[in-house]
Amino acid sequence: MQTSEVQYTGVFRHSIKRYTKFLLVGAANAFVDLLVLNVLMLLTPNATAVEILVYNTIAVMCAIANSYFWNRRWTFADTTDGSVRERLLFFFQALINIGLNDVIVVLLSTYLIFSKSVPVFVSSNAAKGLAMFLSSSVSYLFMRLFVFRSSKR
């Protein structure tokens, strides 16, 4: 194997390892997100779209706090510097994540409830699944390319 091939293989393995860590943190985030959302929905079984929006926002904020802790200390530990810039960029991506997540959950769950007569609990969780997948994909790209990109010295 030539030197460039070895370097490429090392970079590829490192990227796979980092993405695997991100997926594990994402699974923990999903657990936190769904737990908080479903506990709140159980407290109000006939939640309105506005209540679901508020519950979803609270759930996503809990998951984002979990995400920052674990991604900073584990997934991107080799590139994080804890700077104000890093925290501001993470906060910015979190706002995008919340907005995207809320829009998908409210629009899709409302559509499923009123157009397809799917119960609130089922439609909210189905919408939440799609919202988590899309927003976490956007978050990974944003964190990888912008937030946790500076190298430790």
Beta strands, then each sheet from edge to edge (+ up, - down):
end
